[in-house]
Amino acid sequence: MLIRDARVEDWARVWPFWHQIVSAGETYAWDPETSEPDARALWTGPGKRVFVAEDAGEIVGSASVRPNYGGPAATTANGAFMIDPGHAGRGIGRRLAEHVLREAKADGYRAMVFNAVVETNPAVGLWSSLGFTILGTVPEAFEHPRHGWVGLHIMHRTL
Ligand SMILES: CC(C)(COP(=O)(O)OP(=O)(O)OC[C@H]1O[C@@H](n2cnc3c(N)ncnc32)[C@H](O)[C@@H]1OP(=O)(O)O)[C@@H](O)C(=O)NCCC(=O)NCCS
């Protein structure tokens, strides 16, 4: 599997699973009906570095990294990760995250923060195993289609 920086033409192959994941409404605090142009701006807009995981020529995952804050606080990154559900659970997310954490550090970021990790998301275990800690939880902030009102963790790791 190859993990590399995304090219402009990769978005067309990220969008189908981006849409599948966001429209499920279980893991991201974005409108499940986000349009393709709005999604492209959210994921690939100015100031972001985008990565893809490519397996046998197929794009199976992507990550988007940007400064989480501005000005004197711009060295804390925010990262967002999506693996094509058809390829989840194969270790791709972990490998992509390890790569992204290394690259973010090389880019000069001092830390990475996740602003809104749905507390029922199994990803919490992945992020914890990669050294992220839960700084706090915004209680009952996310209406999950199956679990009802659940909290959003703010997770942080120094790089
Ligand atoms: C979360 C996500 C990025 C993980 O990527 P992945 O390729 O499926 O995960 P991996 O196969 O690398 O698994 C990593 C670890 O997380 C655990 N894990 C991941 N998804 C899981 C799930 N749905 N159920 C249970 N455990 C899960 C695995 O057990 C694994 O642990 P291990 O490495 O100790 O065996 C991916 O499932 C995804 O895109 N989910 C939807 C979007 C999302 O939630 N993004 C993160 C928002 S915070």
The ligand as an SDF file (V2000), in Angstrom:
LIG
                    3D

 48 50  0  0  0  0  0  0  0  0999 V2000
  -11.7250    5.2760   12.0590 C   0  0  0  0  0  0  0  0  0  0  0  0
  -11.0290    4.8070   10.7790 C   0  0  0  0  0  0  0  0  0  0  0  0
  -10.1980    5.9680   10.2040 C   0  0  0  0  0  0  0  0  0  0  0  0
  -10.0890    3.6550   11.1740 C   0  0  0  0  0  0  0  0  0  0  0  0
   -9.4950    3.1480    9.9940 O   0  0  0  0  0  0  0  0  0  0  0  0
   -9.4180    1.5540    9.7270 P   0  0  0  0  0  0  0  0  0  0  0  0
   -8.5360    1.3430    8.5730 O   0  0  0  0  0  0  0  0  0  0  0  0
  -10.7920    1.0250    9.6860 O   0  0  0  0  0  0  0  0  0  0  0  0
   -8.7360    1.0800   11.0970 O   0  0  0  0  0  0  0  0  0  0  0  0
   -7.5820   -0.0050   11.2860 P   0  0  0  0  0  0  0  0  0  0  0  0
   -7.9330   -1.2340   10.5110 O   0  0  0  0  0  0  0  0  0  0  0  0
   -6.2740    0.6460   11.0300 O   0  0  0  0  0  0  0  0  0  0  0  0
   -7.7770   -0.3160   12.8090 O   0  0  0  0  0  0  0  0  0  0  0  0
   -7.1610    0.4460   13.8020 C   0  0  0  0  0  0  0  0  0  0  0  0
   -7.6140    0.0050   15.1560 C   0  0  0  0  0  0  0  0  0  0  0  0
   -8.9110    0.5140   15.4360 O   0  0  0  0  0  0  0  0  0  0  0  0
   -9.8200   -0.5410   15.7020 C   0  0  0  0  0  0  0  0  0  0  0  0
  -11.0130   -0.2810   14.9150 N   0  0  0  0  0  0  0  0  0  0  0  0
  -11.1130    0.5080   13.8350 C   0  0  0  0  0  0  0  0  0  0  0  0
  -12.3810    0.5440   13.3830 N   0  0  0  0  0  0  0  0  0  0  0  0
  -13.0810   -0.2550   14.1940 C   0  0  0  0  0  0  0  0  0  0  0  0
  -14.4520   -0.6330   14.2630 C   0  0  0  0  0  0  0  0  0  0  0  0
  -15.3500   -0.1670   13.3780 N   0  0  0  0  0  0  0  0  0  0  0  0
  -14.8310   -1.4660   15.2350 N   0  0  0  0  0  0  0  0  0  0  0  0
  -13.9420   -1.9210   16.1240 C   0  0  0  0  0  0  0  0  0  0  0  0
  -12.6260   -1.5900   16.1150 N   0  0  0  0  0  0  0  0  0  0  0  0
  -12.2150   -0.7790   15.1740 C   0  0  0  0  0  0  0  0  0  0  0  0
   -9.1780   -1.8180   15.2630 C   0  0  0  0  0  0  0  0  0  0  0  0
   -9.4690   -2.8410   16.1620 O   0  0  0  0  0  0  0  0  0  0  0  0
   -7.6930   -1.5040   15.2270 C   0  0  0  0  0  0  0  0  0  0  0  0
   -7.0580   -1.8840   16.3880 O   0  0  0  0  0  0  0  0  0  0  0  0
   -5.6570   -2.7120   16.2680 P   0  0  0  0  0  0  0  0  0  0  0  0
   -4.7670   -1.9470   15.3030 O   0  0  0  0  0  0  0  0  0  0  0  0
   -5.1460   -2.7210   17.6710 O   0  0  0  0  0  0  0  0  0  0  0  0
   -6.0600   -4.0480   15.7360 O   0  0  0  0  0  0  0  0  0  0  0  0
  -12.0570    4.3000    9.7290 C   0  0  0  0  0  0  0  0  0  0  0  0
  -12.7610    3.2010   10.2460 O   0  0  0  0  0  0  0  0  0  0  0  0
  -13.0330    5.3500    9.2570 C   0  0  0  0  0  0  0  0  0  0  0  0
  -12.7750    6.0480    8.2900 O   0  0  0  0  0  0  0  0  0  0  0  0
  -14.1780    5.4600    9.9380 N   0  0  0  0  0  0  0  0  0  0  0  0
  -15.2170    6.4020    9.5230 C   0  0  0  0  0  0  0  0  0  0  0  0
  -14.7750    7.8510    9.6880 C   0  0  0  0  0  0  0  0  0  0  0  0
  -14.2200    8.1240   11.0600 C   0  0  0  0  0  0  0  0  0  0  0  0
  -14.7670    7.7130   12.0640 O   0  0  0  0  0  0  0  0  0  0  0  0
  -13.0930    8.8720   11.1050 N   0  0  0  0  0  0  0  0  0  0  0  0
  -12.4660    9.2530   12.3360 C   0  0  0  0  0  0  0  0  0  0  0  0
  -13.2000   10.3630   12.9820 C   0  0  0  0  0  0  0  0  0  0  0  0
  -12.5050   10.7430   14.5740 S   0  0  0  0  0  0  0  0  0  0  0  0
  1  2  1  0
  2  3  1  0
  2  4  1  0
  2 36  1  0
  4  5  1  0
  5  6  1  0
  6  7  2  0
  6  8  1  0
  6  9  1  0
  9 10  1  0
 10 11  2  0
 10 12  1  0
 10 13  1  0
 13 14  1  0
 14 15  1  0
 15 16  1  0
 15 30  1  0
 16 17  1  0
 17 18  1  0
 17 28  1  0
 18 19  1  0
 18 27  1  0
 19 20  2  0
 20 21  1  0
 21 22  1  0
 21 27  2  0
 22 23  1  0
 22 24  2  0
 24 25  1  0
 25 26  2  0
 26 27  1  0
 28 29  1  0
 28 30  1  0
 30 31  1  0
 31 32  1  0
 32 33  2  0
 32 34  1  0
 32 35  1  0
 36 37  1  0
 36 38  1  0
 38 39  2  0
 38 40  1  0
 40 41  1  0
 41 42  1  0
 42 43  1  0
 43 44  2  0
 43 45  1  0
 45 46  1  0
 46 47  1  0
 47 48  1  0
M  END
$$$$
